[in-house]
Amino acid sequence: MGCLVGIAAFLFSSDLLLVADTALCSCGMLQLAVSSAGSFADWYQGIVMFGDPSQVPRILTICILALTAVVLLIITGFMGFGRQETS
């Protein structure tokens, strides 16, 4: 959903849609981290009970990529869509 809002923000040059895109991507990243808590618990304890501890490296990779995307979205939120300041 966040990707679709991001495309719409680019096409319509809307700052409000850009903020919504950042919020949706942040919520998606948080949902991934919360839903994989069982895998982290199993990895930490060295057991297989709540999740799959072998997936922790993949989960961390996805979280790092998602965090990078959110930081880039926040940075682009401070940049204008081709607007030039008049002097």
C-alpha positions in Angstrom: 0.0 0.0 0.0 2.9 2.4 0.8 4.4 1.9 -2.6 1.1 2.8 -4.3 0.8 5.9 -2.2 4.5 6.8 -3.0 3.8 6.5 -6.7 0.7 8.7 -6.3 2.7 11.2 -4.3 5.3 11.4 -7.1 2.7 11.7 -9.9 0.6 14.3 -8.2 3.5 16.2 -6.4 1.6 16.0 -3.1 3.5 16.6 0.2 0.6 15.1 2.1 0.7 11.9 0.1 4.5 11.7 0.8 3.8 12.0 4.5 1.2 9.2 4.3 3.7 7.1 2.3 6.3 7.4 5.0 3.8 6.5 7.7 2.5 3.5 5.8 6.1 2.2 5.2 7.0 2.8 8.8 3.9 0.8 10.0 4.8 -2.0 7.6 8.3 -2.2 9.0 7.0 -2.2 12.6 4.5 -5.0 11.7 7.4 -7.1 10.3 9.5 -6.6 13.4 6.6 -7.4 15.8 5.4 -10.5 13.8 8.9 -11.9 13.8 9.5 -11.6 17.6 9.1 -15.3 18.0 11.9 -16.1 15.7 14.2 -13.6 17.5 13.2 -15.3 20.8 14.0 -18.7 19.5 17.3 -17.5 18.0 18.3 -15.9 21.3 17.3 -18.9 23.4 18.7 -21.5 21.0 15.3 -23.4 20.7 12.6 -23.9 18.1 9.3 -23.2 19.8 7.8 -19.8 18.7 9.2 -19.3 15.2 12.0 -20.2 12.9 15.4 -19.1 14.1 17.0 -19.8 10.8 15.1 -16.9 9.3 16.6 -14.2 11.6 19.3 -13.2 9.0 16.7 -12.7 6.3 14.4 -10.8 8.7 17.3 -8.5 9.7 18.2 -7.9 6.1 14.6 -7.0 5.2 14.4 -4.7 8.3 17.6 -2.9 7.4 16.4 -2.4 3.8 13.0 -1.2 5.0 14.7 1.2 7.5 16.8 2.6 4.7 13.7 3.2 2.6 11.9 5.0 5.4 15.0 7.2 6.1 15.1 8.0 2.4 11.4 8.8 2.4 11.9 11.2 5.4 14.8 12.9 3.6 12.7 13.3 0.4 9.9 14.8 2.5 12.1 17.8 3.1 12.9 18.2 -0.6 10.4 20.0 -3.0 8.9 18.4 -6.1 10.8 20.6 -8.6 9.6 23.9 -7.1 12.0 26.7 -7.4 12.1 29.6 -5.0 11.6 33.0 -6.5 14.0 35.8 -5.5 
